[in-house]
Amino acid sequence: MTPNTASSPVLPPDEKVSAWSLIKPYWVSEERKTAWALLIAIIVMNLLIVWINVRLNRWSADFYNALQTKNVHDFPHLLMVFSGLAFGFIILAVYGRYLRQMLGFRWRQWLTTRYLNEWLHDSAFYRIERDRLADNPDQRISDDLQSLATSTLSLTLDLLSTIVTLVSFMTILWSLAGALTVSLGGMPVQIPGYMVWAAALYAVVGSVIIQKVGHPLVSINYQAQKVEADFRFGLIRLRENAEQIAFYNGMETEKKNTHSLFGRIRDNWWQVMKYTKRLTFVTAFYGQIAIIFPLVVAAPRYFAGAFTFGVLMQISSAFGTVSDSFSWFINSYGSLVEWRATVNRLREFKRIVHAPRLKESVSPATAHGGINLHFVDEDKLTTEGLQLALPNGNPLSRIRDIAIKPGSRWLVRGPSGSGKSTLMRALAGLWPFGDGSIDAPVNARMMFIPQVSYMPIGTLKAALTYPSSADTYTDDECREALITCRLSEYADRLQESGHWTRILSPGEQQRLAGARVLLHKPDYLFLDEATSALDSENEARLYHLFTERLPQAAIVSVAHRESLAAFHDETLDVERSGEPIAA
């Protein structure tokens, strides 16, 4: 249980989360030595690949010159040199990619562990869902973190390799192409390294055009990730609630809903197609021109006899490499667009996870600090001036001051919608909206049993012992609890795995929750319509068991059945309040 206090840290609404703040933590974490060792190894391999490409560029001049002069003597040697360089390139490319994948997954694994811990810490996941602060957190943790790790690594290493390649081949191109002499106003002007300037100008013009045409794809890709996740979540909901939908004969409605969700994907995809078509036109045009452009630029000096055909091919190859290096932005634009959309989603998610109480802080219902939960050195749970409200400030109910002592039995009654379940949330520290204070014993073990208990997918024993791990209790203890709660047919199925929410009937699920209580033996037990699916005999049996086996435990029950009054000695009536909480 976690206290809700007015002093809980909240990020200011305008505080930004930078892309660097998402990337940096892994590289200074406890895994930094392994991460940097792998990164350095990958960089060294990339540099060796650049060196091989430089050697192949020089080799191409000798090779084409040998072909032009029909030099039979050097031809076999040149083939052997090529074979050695090609073999080295293959080994480096294979293991470079292998290590890159290894580093990418280790980074993703570290990020996933960290984000899961932050998401589950202090019930942030509950507040995000309750207040609808972020859509599809599951997708952001599973897909976006993978994309962040792999895309960031790929783009960074490619950029580093591109810079090294650019410097290496610029030197080659500058020295081979020489200077171009042009006449300006009758005066001869020399342009040293003119091929390098031509490649740079070509790439800059192309980059500007690409950015102008493709920029809308950033927001479109961001939206694409959202609508895809919404559609997938809708299908999961359909599958998980198949029986209820079938009972209601709601197939036509579900068809409309799923078609509507897919319609958003379709509309977004048309936008993707529209801008991708424009972008493809530009990049294809740019790529085709790049094939002939260096030969056209170098042709005047070649026809003037400044260099041989082999050197022309070497210049053409070097120009292509330099142009590609200058065009890194163009060639990586699609990846950059997806990376930017991923970063934007993770920045938003990280900010919300670290400020899960943002909506609480600005809610009219917390104008006086909200409901404060304190842990005190006493043996009873007390409330003082407790007022429950909705997040928008509308009043829900006023709760009279109560003191729940060990061994006491409280029955909470009231009409539907009066705030009985909300009171349970407030006592659990999950509902800050309202006013007043709750003092709870600091070392007390508290257990809240809702009307529909959570059943994890896995072994029956794990479902029974939840939230403790399966090995906390022996098989004999678990079997005894099941038999006591009239689930003897499941006593020998503890190690059987399944989706127990679907396997067990509602009544069986509530009896299993009762068996959980017998295993955990809490000091304070809160039951929110936890026996509503049981017949009166089984309900009475469970309450007899709780009374007999937990004599010192305080039990607070939310229920509508009058028959339960016999098992309680105190009553708390909850009525809707008509007075708003004063601001």
N, C-alpha and C positions, 0 to 999 in steps of 0.2 A: 504494500500500500504506500502511496507516495503523497506527501502533503501538497495541497494547492494553496499557495500563499501569494500575497500581492507583490512580494519581492522576487518572484520567479523571473529569471532573465528572459527578456524578449528582445529580439533584434529590431531595430528601427525599420519601418516600412521601406525606407529609401536606401538601406544598406545593401551594397552589391557584393556578390560572390564572384571573384575573378576566375578566369580559366586556369590561371597559374595556381590558385589555391586548391583547385581540384587535382592538379598534376603533381605538385611539389611533395605532398606528405609521404608518398611511397618512397621517394628517393632520399628521404632523411629518416626513414623508419628503421625498425630493427632488422629489416631485410636489405638494407642499403648496400651492404658489402657484396652480397650475391648479385643484387640488381646491377650495381656498377661494374662488377666483373663481367657479367654477361654483356652489358652494353659496350664496354671497351672491346671485348672480343668481337662483337658484331661490327663495330666501327673499324677495327683493324682489317677484318675481312672485306668490308666495303672499300677501304683504301687500296687494298691489294687488287680488288676488281677494277678500280679506276686505273691502277698502274698497268694491269693487263690490257685494258682498253687503249691506253696510250701506246703501249708496245704494238698492239694490233694496228693502230693507225700508222705507225712508222713502217710496220711490216707490209701494209697495203701498198705503200709507194714502191717498195722494193719488188713486191709481187707483180704489180701491173707493169712496172718497167721491164721486169724479166720477160713478161708475156710480150710486151711491145718489141723488145730486141731479140726475142726468141732465144733467151739465154738458158739453154738446157742444163748447163753445169750448176747454176744456182737454184733451179726450180725444185729438185728433191729436197735440198736443204731448207728452203723456205716452207715447204710442206711439213717438214719435221718440226720447225719452229712453231708453225701454226698449231700442230697437234699438241705440242707441249703447253702452249698458251691456252688452247681450248680446254684441255684436260684440267688445268689449274682453275680456269674460270668455272667449270662445272662443279668441281669439289667445293670451291668457295661459295658458289651460289646455293648449293644444296645445304651445306652446313650453316651458312649465314641465315637462310630462311628457317632452318630447324631451330637455331638459337633464338631467332626473333620470335618464333611461335612460343618457345619455352618462356622467354621473358614476358611476352604479352600475356600468357596465361597466369604466370606468377603474379603479375601486376593486377590482373583482373581478380584473382583469388583474394589478394590482400584487400583490394577495394570492396569486394563483395562482403567479406567478413566485417570490415569497418562500417559499411553502410547498413548492413543488417543489425549490427550492434546499436548503432545510433537510431535506427528506425524503431527498434524494439525497446530502447532505453526510455524509462520514465513514461511508458505508455504513449510515446509519440505517435505510433502507428494508429492507436485508437483515436486520438485527437484529430489526426489528419483525416480519418474517415468520418468521424463525427461532424467535423466542421467543414468537410469537403474542401480542404485546402489544396490538394493536388490530385490530379487524375492518374490512375494506373501506376501506383508506386512499384508494383511487382515488375512492370515492364522496365522501369527506370533502373531497378536493381539488377535485373537479369540481362536485358538487352543493351541498355545505354552504357552500363559500366563496361561491358565487353567491348562495345564500340569505342569508348573513350580510350581504353588501354591499347587496343590493337591499332586504331586509327592514329592516335597520337604518336605511338612508336613508329609506325610506318611513315607517316608524314615527316616526322623529325629526322629519321635516318635517311630518308630519300632526299630531304633538303640538304643535309650535311654532305651526302654523296654528290649531290648536284653541284654544290659550291666547290668542292674539291675538283670535280670533273671540269667545271667551268674554268677554274684557274689554270688547270693543266692544259686544256685544249685551246684556251685563249692564247696562251704562250706559243703553242704550235701554229695556230692560225695566223697570229700576228707576224711571226717570223717567215712563214711560208708564202703568204699572200703578198707581202711587201706593201709598198705604197702605191697609191693610184694618183696619177697626175691629171688634173682637170684644168680647163682654162676658164678663168673668171675675169671678164672685161679685158680679155687679151693678155691676162697675166697668168702664168702657169702656177697652180697651187697643188702642193702635194698633201695627200691624206694618208698618213702612216697607219698601217693596220686597218685599212678601210673595210676589210671583210668582217672584222670584229664589230666595227661600228654598224655595219649593215645588219649583222645578226642581232645586235642589241636593239636597233631601231625596229626591226621586224617583230621582235618579241614584245617590245613595249606597246606598239600599236595594237598587236593582237590581244595583249592582256587587257588593255583599256576597253576594247570592244567586247571581249568575253565577260568582263565584270559588268558592263552595262547591260548586256543581254541576259546574263545568268543570275544576277543578284536576287531577283524574286524567288529563286528556288530555295533560298535559305528558309524563309518563312513557310513556304509550301511543304518542304521536307519536314519541318517541325510539326506542322499540322498533320502530315501523313502518318507520322509515328503515333500521334494521338488517336486518329480515327481507326487505324489498324488495331491498336490496343483496345479501344472501345468495342469494336466488333468481336474480337477474340474473347473479351470478358463477357459480352452478351451471350455468346455461344456456350461458354462455361456455365453461366447462370442457368441457361436452358437445360443443359445436361444435368446439373446438380439438382434441379427442381422438376425433373421429368415427371415424377409421379403426381405431384400437385397440379402441374399443368394438364396432365392427362385427365385427372379427375374433373377439373374445371372445363375440359374440352376446349382449352384455350389455344389450340394449334393455329387457328387463323390469325388470332391476335399476335402470336409469337412470330408468325410468318411476316406480318406487317412490320413488327418491331425490328426483326433481323434484316429485312429488306431495307428498312429506313436507315439502319446503321451501315449497311453495305452501300447505300446510296451516297453517304458521306465519303466513303472511300472512292466511289466512282467519280463524284464531283471533284475531289481532290486530285484523282489520277488524271482527269482531263487537263487540269492545270499543270500537272507534272509533264504530261505529253506535250502540251502547248509550248512551254518554255524549254523543254528538252529538245524539241524539234528545232527551235530557233538556235539553241546552243550548238546542236549538232551541225546545222548549216555552217555556222561560223567556224567551228573547230575543224570540220572536214575541209572547208575551203582553205583554212590556214595550213592544214597538213599537206594538202595537195600542192599548194604554191611552194611550200618548203622543199619539195622534191627538186624542183627546177630552178628555184631562186638562186642558190649558190653557184650553179653552173653559169647562169646568166650573168651574175655579178663578176665571176672570175674569168669569163670568156674573153674579154678584151685583152687581158695580159697573157692569156694562154695563146691566143692567135698571134700575139706580138712576139711569141717565142720566149716569154720570160721563164717558163717552166715546162717540164715534160708532162706527158699524159698521166704517168703514175703520180706525179706531184699534184696534178689537177684532181685526181681521184682522192688523194690524201686531203687536199684542201676541201673538197666536197664533203668528205666524211667528217673532218674537223668542224666545218661550218655547221653541219647537221647536229653534231654533238653540242657545240656552243649554243646554237639556236634552241635546241631542246632544253639546255640548262637554263638559258634565259626565259624559256617558256614553261618553267616548272609550275608557275601559278596557273597557266592555261591547262597544262596536262593534268594537274591535280585538282582542278576546280570542282569536279564532281565530288571527290573525296572531302575537299574542304567544306563544301556546302553541307554534306552529311555530318561532318565533324562539328561544325558550328551549331547545327540543330541539336545534336546530342549534348554539347556543352551547355547550351541554353536550357535544356530540360533538366540537366543535372544541377546547374546553378540554382534554378528555381527550387528543385527538390531539396538540395542541401540547405538552402536558406529556410525552407519551411520546417525541415526536420530539426534544425537548431533553434527554431522559434515556434514550437508547436502550440504555444499559448498565445499566439498573436491575436487570434479571434477572441480569446477570452479577455485579453487586455483592453479591447475596444468595444466589448459588449456592454450595452446599457445595464445588463443584469449583474455586472461586476463593478458598478460605479463606486461602491464602497469597499472594493477589494475582493468581493466574491465570498464564497464559502471557504473558510480557513480550517484546514485539518491539521491538528497538532498531536504529537505523540507525547504523552505525559507519564510520569511515574505513579500511576494509580491503578487500581484493580477494577475499574469500571469505565464504561464508555458513556460519555455525556454529550448532550447538545445544548446550546444556548442561543436563543434568538434566531433559530434557523428558519430561513425563508427560501423556498425553492422558486426558481424562475426559469423561463425559457431564454435562450441566447439573445433574443431580440428585446429582452427586458420585460416582457409580459409576465405577470405573476402567475404562479402555479399553485402553491399552497404554503401555509404557515405551519410549522411543526412546534408543538408545545415542548418545553424543555423536559428532557427525559434523562434518566440514569439507568443504563443497562448493566446490571451487576452479574458476576459469575453465577451460574445456575438458574438465572431468571429465564422466564419464557414469555416472549412478547408476540402478540398477534397484531399485525398492522392491517387495518381495514379501511375501506373507503370506496366510493364509486369509481368506475373506470375513468381514466384520464385525470384523476386528482393528484397524481404524482407519487404513488406508492413505489413504483420501480425507480423513479428518479431519486427518491430518498435512498434506495439501496445504492444507487450510483454515487450519491453524495457521501454516504458512509464508506464507500470503497475508495474515495478520493478521485473519482472519475467525472464528477459534475461540479464545476466551480461556480455555475451561474446561480446567483442569489445572494444571500447575506447570512451572517451568523457564523458560529464556530462549532467545531466538533473536536472533542478531546478523546483520544483513543489510547489505551494502554500500550506502552512502547514495545513490550516484548510479547504481546498477545498474538497467537496464531489465529488468523481470521480466514474464513472460507465462505465464499459467496456462490450459491447454487442458483442459476437462473432457470426459467421455465424450460428452455431448451439448452442442455449442456453441450459443450464442445466435445466432439469425439475425434481425436486425431486418427488419421489413416495409418495403420500399422497393426501390431499384435493387439489382441484383446487385453492382454496384461498391461500394455502401455496405455491403452485407453482407460483402463480401470484406475491405474495409479496416477494419472495425469492430475496436477502438473508435475509431480515428482517423476523421476526416471523409473523405468520398469524394475530395475534391480534394487530399488529402495525397500521393497517388500518381498517376502518369500512367496513361492507358489502356493504353499499351504495357507498362508494368511489371505492371499487373494481368493483362493477357492472357498475358504470359510466365509469371507465377506459376500461372495456371490450366492452361496447356498443360503446364508442367513437372509438375504434380500430376495429370495425366491427366484434365483437365476441359476438353479442347479444344472440345467441343461447346457449351460455355457462353462461349467466349472472345469471341464477337461479340454477346453478350447483356448486356453490362455496364450499359447504360442501361435495360434492361427492368425494370419494377417488378413485384413479386409477393410472395407469402407464401412465402419460400424454405424455411422449415421443412417446408412441405407439398409443395413442388415437388421438392426434392432428396431422394434416398434417404438413409438413414443413412450409408451408405458415402460417398456424394458429399458429405454434410455434413462428414464427418471429413476428406476430402481438401481441401475448401474451407478448413477450419481449418488444415490443413497449409500451404495457399497463404498464409493470413494470416501464419503464422510466417515464411515466406520473405520477405514484404514488410516485416514489422516488425523482423526481425533482433534478437531480444532477447539480453541478456547471460545471462539465466537463463531456461531453458525448463522448465516443469513440465507433464508429460503424464499425465493421470489416465485410464487406459484410453482414451486418445484415438484409438487405432487398432483398437479391439475389433470394429468392424463391417467391417473390411477383410479381404480374403483375404491370405494370407501374402506373395504377390508384391507387392501394392500397399503392404502394411505395411513390407516390407523396403525398397521404393523410397523411401518417405517418410523412413525413418531414414537411408538413404544420403544423401538430399538434405540432411537436417539436419546430418549429420556433415560433408559436403563444404562446404556453404554457410555453416555457423555453426561454424567450427573452434574459435573461442575461447569459444563459449557453453557454459555448464554445462547439461547436460540431465539432468533427474530424471524417470524414468518409473515410473508405477504400472501393473503389468501382471501377467497370470497366465500368458501364453504363454512357454514355455521358449525358443522360438526367438529372443526379443528379447535373451536374455542375451549373444548375440554382439555386440550393438551397445553394450554397457556394460562398463566396467572395474571398477566398484564395485557392491557389493550391500548393501542394507539390508533385513534380515529383521524384519518387524513381527509380534509375537505378542501375543495378548490377555493383559492383566495381571490377576492374581487379587487383587492387594492394593489396598485403597482408599487414596486420597490422604489422608495424615494431616491431621487438623484441628488 
